Amino acid sequence: MAFLYDTLLQEFGKRAISQVPIPTQISDNLKFSQRAYQQEAFQRFILCHSENFAGKPHKPLHLLYNMATGSGKTLVMAGLMLHLYEKGYRNFLFFVNSNNIIQKTRDNFLNPQTSKYLFGNKIVISGKEILLKQIDNFDEADDENINIKFTTIQQMHIDLNNSKENSITYEDFTDKKVVMIADEAHHLSSGTKNGNLFGSWEETVLKILHQNFDNILLEFTATLDYDSREIINKYKDKVIYKYDLSQFRTDKFSKEINLVRSLYDEKERIIQALILNLYRQELATIHHINLKPVILFKAKKTIRESEQNKENFHKLIEDLSETMVEKIKKTSTVSVVQKAFQFFEAQNISLNEISKRIHANFRKENCLSANNDSEAEKNQILLNTLEDENNPIRAVFAVQKLNEGWDVLNLFDIVRLYEDRDGKDGNPGKTTLSEAQLIGRGARYYPFALEVGEDKFIRKYDDDITNDLKILEELYYHTKEDSRYISELKKALVETGIYEDEANLETKQLKLKPIFKKSDLYKKGYVFSNKKLPKNFNKVNSFTDFNIRKTNYRHQLSSGGGRVSNVFFELESPVTSDEVMKSKDVKLIDIQKHVIRYALSQNPFYYFNNLSHYFPNISSLSDFIEEKEYLGDLEITFLGSYNRLQEISHFDYLQALNGLLQNIETEIKKNATDYEGSEYYPQPIHQVFRDKEIRVTKGNERAKGQEELVSNESWYAYNANYGTIEEKNFVELFSRRFEGLSQKFENIHLIRNEREIKIFDKYGRAFEPDFLLFCSERSNKQLTFQVFIEPKGAHLIGYDKWKEDFLKVIGNEKKSIKIYTDTYKITAVPFYNYGNENEFKRALESTFEI
């Protein structure tokens, strides 16, 4: 039996899953935009909940999301709550094993003042404003809003099995259908692992679930034990989505992990970490990135150890001097530390100034002990808002408290303040495993962007490892040099999926050939791309600009007409004239204005301040109602009997208008985007394409450079092609077609795009074509073609269809841009795939009109 997440893939396919529309009750009401994998989490649930398929879980529905730390599980919970509200659910129960996580989640769901509040200013579903209400028991619930109870699994277990006044009871889950949301759900399976559910938390949860056939249990965890046969047997038909740390890292949503080992003593290790902390801060500042990097100092076992570490740290900061900083500069062999000192020197930041700035950053009031239970609530707020500008904390001291439920983005250094290890026979011990877990929490990416429209939530410098800003995408774990411990820690990190051992990687030198650097194209030519810009709605002057069709909205009028039939006789009495269905078209301009205004007032989407965002050229609601470009040219077709059509009431008009307005709202939201691609702009080629270092996995296809083909070819710009097998197949094809192409063209250069060039479609979606082909006509040396080319594996063609559609748009437009006396023709061809080589050859030839 396959896992449920694989069953969904087999039944529907990746492309079909990706095309499931995200309901507006989710997309419109969440404050944050959803990443592709979060959208897939919703799409999988919608299919599982609404479609019938082989392997579909039975009711009551019990599902588990196995999603990485930092991937936004709480956002997925919030979106599913909105969707299930629209499906008729009103009562929600959130539970977890930790009070700290309860407080954090309560703020995320209920406190609009916090930066991590998940919902928009108003929650509007089907035109009605909905409130989120915290309740203590389900007797307080109402049928209009989202009612949610927060509790720990421990407290819920006690309340249900030791009934008392005003606490929840099992009967609450019998009389009302409830959605249960369990975070850190790996704590709910101790009974399964032990082979005995009796009296366990797990038994309590399953008993609640089965009180009502329509109850739903949604579990979320980053750590599902796939090595346990008992756990797999329990969850195989329940894991709806697996998006683990390995995939999270591969998709570039996490920091990369670097282990900094040295023979320094504890004080010197701390100073080295402080220097890197200041380097990050100053580097971010000169690039206009608002960053306050945080350091975590980790004790091994006891709170007393951690508190002593804190006292020692304050003494170190008090005594920190230019001499102590200079010692690190002279003795550290860590390359990034030396890079930091080179930066300070270039910025005229002296060693004395370094010590002063560190002293100012790490004053006592800027340091926090996470172990202090007497101020647990205050500390929890500080710990979960470390990124906020008004949060002063720069250093955190902890033992174990932060291993679960800690949301932090600006943690860049963890300093291990102990030296022993508990591994055996090369395997990591319990302490090392908890360290790996903590590193995973710290690996959340700190979002930043240097350009408008750049995706600030993903790593940008994986293929540019010498870039100074790469340190803003890395978490450093500082430890004493101990080869056995490092080996065990690496093993633990690799198993989590957040780390790739450097021993498995190799660095490749990608260099532009001297012959290309001497070419006119490199020295004088231009490359064209565009930018992602906020959508300009000023050009929107009518519904047609949003592809809203002007077909009549059809509305069935209610009536009391009906009849009784005898099941044993086939003859029906003749239909009377009053039972014959007729239709009547009514123009909106013929409906009284106050009725239309009332219908508009019932839906916040049509409040004028929101309408004017999409239609900035309307000056009033009257314009929107009366002008032919908007509502003024629309009609409603009413369906009903002759007599009923003569008696259309204001209420009938209102119902019909509500349906029409909801349809228009859906179309506008479907076709409106926040961003769009700009016009093309030129950049000198010698400023864009350059020598660089890239890192590849040893033994991987990308580690092979295809040098035997490209190294001596003048038409290939770089010394090697570290691409996929599909990209190499394309280059082989191009080499065979070069002779034919060179009969009509000269100055032919094929450049592999190592993330230097992005283009954006009309929806603002980013695309980095793998190759750019430049060539000039022999008969017209002032005309240069720039062709975007994208080889694509067969398994991705359907999933990336929008990219091929975009290439076809570019190819059909063939935009010409003149710079001085030269003309550039910007064009593209559909995907290359080894299976469609002949079709691709014809497309490429037709692009040049050969």
N, C-alpha and C positions, 0 to 999 in steps of 0.2 A: 504494500500500500504506500503510495507517494504522500509526501507532505502536502498539506492543503495549498501552500503557496505554489507548489509545482503543479498540482491538479488544476488550479486556475489558469496557469500558463498553457497547459496542455489543452484545456477546454476552449479557451478564448484566444490565446496568443498574445504576445507582447504588444503588437500593434493595436489590436482590438481593445485591450485594457487601457492603453494610452489615449484612445479616442473616446472613452467614456466621459461625457461632459461633467465638469465639476458644478454641482448645483449652486445657484446664486445664494441660497441661504448660508452656504459655506464661504464662497469667495467674497461676497459683499460684506460679511459681518466680522471677518477676522481682520485684525489691525495689520498683521504682517502678511506680505505676499508669500505664497507657498512655493517651495522648491519642487522640482520635478518628482523627487522620491516621496515627498509628502502628498503630492497630488495622487501618486500611484497608491499610497496608503488609503486614500479616500476612494479611489476608483475600484480597488479590490473589494472594499467593504460593500460598495453599491452593487457590484456584480453578485457578490456572495449573498447579500440580503434580498436582492430583487429577482435574480435569475434562478431557474432550475437547471441543475447539471449533475452529472454522475459524480458522486463524492461530496455533494453538498452536505454540510453539517446539519444534524437534526435540531429541532427546537427542544428546549430553550437554547438559543444560540450562545455558544461559548467559543470565543476566539482569542488568539494571542498575537500581539505585535512584538516581534523580536527586532528592536531598533536600537541603533548605537547610541551610547552616551553622547549628548550634544546634538542629536539629530532632530530635536524638536518634537519629542513624543507628546508633550503637554499641548502643543499646538494641534496635533492630530486628535487628541482627546477632545479639545474644544470644538474642532470642526465636526467631529462625529456627534457631539451633543447637539449642535445646530441642525444637523441633518436628521437625527432621530426625533428632534422636536417636530420637524415638519412631517415626519412619519407618524406622529401621534403620541410620542413619549413625552412625559412632563416631569418625571421623577428620576433623579440621578443620585447615585451613592458613590462617593469617591473614598477609597481607603488605601492605606499604605502602612508600612511597619514603623514609620518614624514621625514624631511630632514636628521635627524640623521641615520635613517635606510637606506635611499638612499646611504649615504656615506659608511656605513658599507658594504652594499651589493655590491656596485660598487667595493670596494676593494676585496671582496671575489671572484668576477667574473673576475676582470681585472688586479689586481695588484699581480704579481708573487712574489714580495718581502715581502708580508705580510704572517704571519704564518698561517692565515686562508684562504689563496687562495685555491680554490676548485679543480683546474685542475692540470693535470700532466705537465711535461715540454713542451710537445707538444700534441696537440689534433689531432689525426689521425683517420679518418673515411673512411672506404672502401679504405685504402691505400693512402689517400690524407691528407696532413696537412691542418688543418682548423684554422682560426684565429677568435678570439672574437673581434668584432669591436663595440665601442660605437658610436652611431649616435645621431644627434639632430632631424632629421626627416627621413622619409623613402625614400626620394629622394636620400639620401646618401648611401642607401643599395646596396649591390651587391649580385650576385647569387652564390658566391663561399664560403662565410663565414657566421658565425653567427653574425647578426646585432642586436644590442640591444640598446633600448632607455630607460633611467631611468628618472622617473618623479614622482612628488607627485600627488596624486589624485586631490588635489586642483588645481595645476597648469595645469594638463591635462584638467580638467573641464573648466578652463578659456580659454585655448588655443583653444579648440574645439568649444566653443560657442561664442568666440570673435576672429575670424580669423585674423591673421596678418602674415606678411612675415616670411618665414622659420619655421613657427610653424606647428605642425601636424594638419591634417584636417580629417574629416570623410571620404573623398574620398581615403585617404591613406589606409583605411581598406576595401575599396571596390575593389580597383585594385590589392591589394596584400593580400595574406592570412597571417594572423598574429596570433601569440600565445601571449596572454596577461597573465601576471603572477601578481597576486594581493596578497601582503603580508598584515598581520594584517587585513584580509578581513572582520572581524566583523564590521569594520567601514563603510562598503559599504551597510549596510542594513537599514539605518535610514528611507528611503522612505517606505520600506516594513513595518517597525514597526509603522510608522505614518499613513500608509494607503494611502499615496500620493507620487508617484514617480516624479511628475512634478518638473523639475528644480533641481533635486537632483543629487549628484554624482552617485548614483545607476542608475539613468536613463541614464546618459552619458555612463557608462560602458556597459550597456545592448544595447544601441544604436550602440556602436562600434562593439560589438559582432555580431550583426545581419546585419552588412554591407556586410558580405561575408559568404556564406554557409560553407566554410572550416575554418573559424576562430575558435580559441579555447580559452576559458577562464579557467584558473587554479587558484583557490582561495586557500589560505592557512591561517589558523587561529588556535590558541590554545584554543580559547574561543568562542564556538558556543552556543548560548542561546537555549538550548533544552527545556526550560520552556515556550518559546514564540510560540504560535500557528502559528503566521504569519511567523516566521523564519522557523519553521519546514515545513510548507506548501511550502515555497520557496525552501528549500534545500533537502527535503526528497529524491528526485530522483537525487541528485547531490553529496551527501557526499559519495565519493568513498572509503574513508578509515577513520576509527576512531581509533586513537591511543592516548588516553588522558593521563593526568598526573597520574591518578590512575594506568593505565596499565604500564606506563613508570616507576613508582615507584615499582610496583610489579615485573617488569623484572629487577630491581636492577640497573637501569641506572641513578638514582638520588641520592643525599645525603638524609639521613634521617633528620627529623626536630626535634630539641629539644628546648623547651621553658624554659629559665632560668629566674625564678622569684625570686626576693629578696626584702627585705625591705631597702636595701641600698639606699643612696641618689644618685644623678646623677653621681658625681665624683667617688664614690666607685663602681658603676655599670660599669663605664668605665674602671677602674683599673682592676676589675675582668675579663672583656673581654680581656684586654691587656695581662693579665697573661695567659689566655687560648690561646691567639694568639701566645705567645712565646713558650708555651708548644708544640703546634702543630709544630712550626718551628723546635725546638730542637729535638723532637721525630722523625720527618721526616729525619732530618740530620743524626742521628745515624743509620737509616735504609737505608741510601744512596738514599733518595727520594728528588728530587729537588723541594722544595716547598717554596713559599713566600706567606703566608696567608694574606688575606686582610680583613679589617673591614669596614663596612658601618655604618655611624652615620646618623640617620634619624630624620629630623625635621618634624613638623606637617604640617604647612601651608605656611609659607612665606620664601622667600630667605633670608630676614633679620635675621630670626631665625636661619637658617642654617649657615649663615656667623658668627653669634655670637657664635654658637656652636663650630665652627672652632677656633675662637679666644680663647674661654675658654679651648679648648683641648690643644692648643699650650702652654697655661699658665700651665695647669696640667702637661704636659710632662716636661716642664722646672722645675717644682717644685717637680717632682716625687722623692720619697726618699725610703730608706730601711724601714723606719718606716711605711710608707703608705702601702707598700707591706706586711709587717708583720701583719698589722691590718687585711688585707683580709685573711691571713693564719690562724689567730686566730679566726676570727668571721664567715667566710663563712661556711655554712652547705651544700653547693652544692658538691656532692660526686666527680665529675670530677675535681673540683678545688683542693680538697684535694689530689686527685690522681696526679695532676700536681705538687704540692709541694713535694710529695713523690719522684716523678721523678727527680725534680731539686736537691733534697738532694742526691739521688743516683748518680747523675752525678756531684756532687760537685759544683753545681751552687748556690752560696750564695744569700741571699735576696738582698744584695747590688748589686751583679752582675746582678740579674734579673732587677732591676731598671735601671742599666746602659745600658743593652741590649735593653730594651724597649725604653729608651731615644734615642739610636742610630737608632733604626728601624723607629721611628716616628718623625724624624726631619721635619721641615716645608716643605722642598722641596720634602718630601715623602708623602705629604698630598694634596689632590685635591678636589676642589669645583666643583661639577657637575653642579652648577647653573650659572656659569660664561659664559654668552653669548658672551662676548667680545673675548674669546678664545675658542669658541665652537668647531671649527674644530680640534685644537690641543688637546683639552680635549677629544673629541670623539675618537681620535686615541689612547690616553692613556687608556681610559675606556674600549676599545674593545681589548686591548692587555695586560691586566693586568697580564696574565700568562707568558709573555715573560721575559726572563732573564734580558734584558736591560731596562725593565720598572721599575722605582724605587718606584712606588706608593704603599703605604701600608694602607692608610686610605682615604676613600671617604666620602664627606659630601653632602647630597642631600635632596630635598623635594619630588618632584614627577617625575622628569625627567627620572628616570631609570626604571619606571614601565613597559615600553615596549621597545623592540628592543635592550636590553642590553645583550651581550654575555659575561658571566664571569664564570669561573670554580673555581677560587681560593678564592671566597668569603666564609668565614667560620663563621663570626659573624656579626649580625646586632644589633645595639644598638639603642633602641627607646628612644629619648631624650625629651619625654613629657609624661604626666601621665593621661590626661583626656581621655574620651571615648565618642563616639557618637551613641552607640547602643541603641535600644529601645525594651523593652519587651523581652529581651534575644536574640534579633536578631542583627547581626553585622551591624554597620553603614557604611557609604560610606568610611570613613577613614580606618576602620578596613578591609574592603574588598580590598582597595588598598594596605594595608600592607600585606595581604595574597598573593596578586598578586606579590608584590616585593619579598616576601619569595620564591615564586615559581621560580622566575628568579634566585635567589641565590642558589637554590637547585641543580643546575647542578653539576654533579659529577666531581671531580678532578681526572684525570686518573693517576694511578701509579701501578707498579707491583714489587714484590720482587724477582720473578724468571723469567728467560727467558721463553717466550711463555705464561706466565700467562695473562689472559684477564685483561688489565688494565682499561677497561672502565666500569666495573660493581663492585658493592659492594661485599666485600669478607667476612665480619664478622657478617652477620645477625644471623648466627647460632653459633657465638662465641662472645657473648656480653661482656665478660670480657677482650677481647683482647685489649691491649693498642692502637693498630692502628685503632680501631673503630672510634676514634675521628676524623680521617682524612676522614671519610665517613659521617660526621654529620655537619649540619648547626645549630648554636646556635642563638636564638633570645632572646636578653636580655631586660627585661622589669621590671617595678615596680610590686610588688605583688598586684594584684587586681583581686579577684576571678571572678567578673562579666565580666571584660574586657577579662580575660584569657578564660572564657567560650565562649564568643562571637568570639574571635580569633580562638579558636579551631574549632568552628562550621564553620567559613569561610574557614579554611584550609582543614577540612574534605570534604567540598563541592567541593573544587578544586581537590581533589584526592591525594594531595601531602603529606597528614598527616594522621596518624592513632592515635586516642586518646589513651593514655596509659591506660585509664580506660577500654578499650576494650581488653587489652593485659594482659597476665600473664607469669611469668617466671617459667620455669620448670628446675629442677635439674636432669641432666642426668649423672648417675654415673656408673662406671664399678663395677661389683659385686666383693666383696672380694675373692670369690672362683675363679673368673677368673684371678684376679691379682696374685693368688698363683699358677696358672697353668704354665706348662713348655712353652706353646705357648706364654703366655704373657711375661714371664721372659727371654726366650731364642729364641723365634721364630721370624720369619721375615714375612713382608708383601711386595708384589711386585707390583710395578706400573711403569709407564714410564714418560717421559718428552716430552714437545713440543719443538722441535728444528727447526732451520731454515733448509729448504729443502736442502739436499746435492745432487747437480746435477752431482757430480763427477762420479757417477755410471752410468750416462746416456751416452750410446755409440752408440745409433742408434735411428731411428724413432720408432722402435718397443717398445722402453722403454716408449714411450708416447702413446702406443696403436694406432699408425697411421697405417692404413691398406694399403697394397701395391697394392690395386686394381687400374686399370687404370682410370685416369681422362678423362671423355668424353667431347669433345668439338665439337659443331655443327658449321660447316663452313657456313658463309653467302654466298648467291648466288642470282643471278637474275632469277633463274628458277621459272616458274609459269604458270598458264593457266587460261582461262576464261571458265566458265560452264554456260549452259542455264538452268535456274531454272525449265523450263517446260518439259525438256527431261531428262530421266534417263540415257541414253547412254552416256558414257564417251569415248573419244578417247583413244586408247591404250597408255600406258605409254611408252615413248621412253627410249632407253637404257641410255640416258644421265640423265633421271629423276630418275632412280633407285638409292636409297640411298645405299652407300657402306661405309665401314669403313677402316681405316688404322692406325696401331699402330706405333708410333714413340717414340723411346727411347730418353730420355733427353740427353744422352751422344752423340746422333747424331745431336742435335740442336747446332748451332754455339754458342760458349761460350759467345761471346759479347752480344748476344740476351738474354741469361739467366742472365748475369750480369746486363744488363739494367733493366730487369724485377725485379730483386732483389733490385736494387737501387731505384725503385719507391715506395717501401714499407718500412717505417722505422723499421718495425718488423725485417726485414732481414739485417739491418745494423749489421756489424760484432760485435760491442760492445754489442748489444742486443742478437744476436745469441749465442755468447760465454757464456752468462748467462745460457741459457738452455742446451747448448752443449759445456761444457768447454774443452772437449777433441779434438775439431777441432782446427787446428792451422791457418787456412786461409779460405777464401771464396772458393778457389779452392778445398779444401778438401770437403767442404759442397756440392759443385756442382758435384764433380767427384766420391766420395767414395760411394760404394754400400749401406752402412749403412744409407745414407742420400738421396740426389737427384739422385745419379748415377745409382740407380737400378729402377727408376720409368719410367713409360711410359704414353703417352697421346694417347687416341683413338680419331682420327679425323673422323667426320661423314660428308659425302657430296657425291655429284655425282662423277662418275669416272673422268670426266674432271677436276672437282674442286679439287679433291685429288691430281691431278698431278701439281697443281699450288699453293701449300701452300706457302704463303709469310712470310717474317719476321714479318709483322704485325699480321698475323694469329697465328704464334708461340707466339708472345707477348701476345695476348689476351688469348690464352689457358694457358700460363704460369701464367698469373695474376690470373685466376680462380683456377688453381692448388695450387698456393702459398697461396691464401686466405683460401682454404680448410685446408691446412696443418697448417696454423697459428691458425685457429679456434680449430683444434684438440689438438694442443700443449697447448693452453691456457685453454682448457677444462680439460686437464689431468694434467697440472702442478699446483702445489700449493706452497705457500711460506713456509709452515711448514710441518712437518711430525712427527709422534710419534717415540720416540727413542726405543732402546731395554729396556727390563725390568731391574730394579735395585732394590736391597733389602733395606728395612729400618727396624730397630728393632721395633717390634709391641708395646713395652712399650713406645716408643718415639712418636708413631703416634696416637694411640687411648688413650683418656684421659677423665677425668671428665670435664663436661662443663655445662654452662647455655644456655638455648635456650628460645626464646620468641615466644609464640603462641597466636592466637586469641581466646578469651574466647568463649566457645560453639562450636568451630570448631572441626572437626574430629581429627585434629592434637593435640588438647588439651587433648585427651584421651590417656592414656599411655599403655593400654592393660596389666596392672599389674596383673590382675587376672590370666593371662596365663603365663606371662614370669618371674614374680618376683621370683618364686621359682624354676625355671628351670636352672640347671647348664649349659646347652648348650647355653643359651642366655646370651651374655656378659654384656649387660647393664641392669639397673634396670627397664627400661620401653621402650616402642616402640611408640614414638610420630610420627607416620607415617600416610599415607593415608589409606583409607579403603582397597585399593588393597594390600598395604604392610601388613596390619594386616591379611587379608585373606591368604596371603602367609605364614606368621608366624604360623597361625593355621594349615595350611596344613603341614608345616614342623614338627610341634609338633606331628601330627598323623603319620608321616613317620619316626620319630626319632628312634623308637624301631627297625624297620627293618634296618635302617642305622647302628645302634650301634652293630648289630650282626657281621658286617665285619669291622667296624671302631671304633676307640676310639679317645679320645681328640677332641671331636666334639664341635666346637664353631661357633655360628652364630653371626656376628657382624654387627650392622647397621652402615652404612657409613654416618656419619654426616659431609660430605664435607671434610673429611680428605684425601681421596684417589681420584685422578683423573687418568684416562687413556686416551691416545690420539691415534686416528686411523692413517692410512697412509696419510690422508689429514691434520693432525694436529688438528682435531676437538676434543674438550674436552667432556668427558663423566664421570659422577660420579655414578657408579652403587650403588643401594640402600643398598645392602647387600654383605658381603663377608663370605663365608662358609669355615672353615678350618676343616680338619679331617685327621687322620693318619690311615694307614692300620694296623690291628691287627697282620697280618702275616709279615708285614714289617714296623716296627715302624719308620724307617728312611725315609719313603716316606710320604709326607704331600701334600694333595690336597688343592689348593686355588681356589675357585670357585666364579666368579662374577655372581651376580643374580640381576635382575631388574624387579620387579612387574610393570605393566603398565596398566592403564585404557584403556578400549576398544576405547575410543574416541581419544586416542593419539597414538595408535599402528601404524597407517598408517603414521602419521606425523613424528614419531621418527623411521621410518623404518631403517635409516642408523645405529642407535644404535644397533638394533637387528642384522643387518648384521654384525656389528663389533663383537658382542658377538659370532656369529656363526663362524667367522674367528678365534677368540681366542679358541673356543671349538674344532674346527677342528685341530688347530695347536698343542694343548696340550703341550706347551713348558715345558721341564724339565730343572731345574736349580739346580746345586749342590752347597751347601755351607758346607764346611768341609765334614763331613760324611753324612749329611742330603741331601735329594733330595726333591725339591718342584715341583709339577706339576701344572702349571698355566692353568686354563681352565674356561669355561663359559657355560651357558645354554641360550636358547632363552627366550624371555619375558615370565614372569608368568602373566596370567590373569585368573580371577575366571572362566571365560567362557571356558578356555582351560586347566583346572586343570589336567585332565587325560593325555593329550598330554605333559604337562610340567613334570608330574611325570615320564613318560617314558623317557623323555629327560634327567632328572636328574639321573635316574638310569643308563642310558647308558653312562653318563659321567664317572661314577665310574666303568663301565663295570661289573655291578652287574648281 
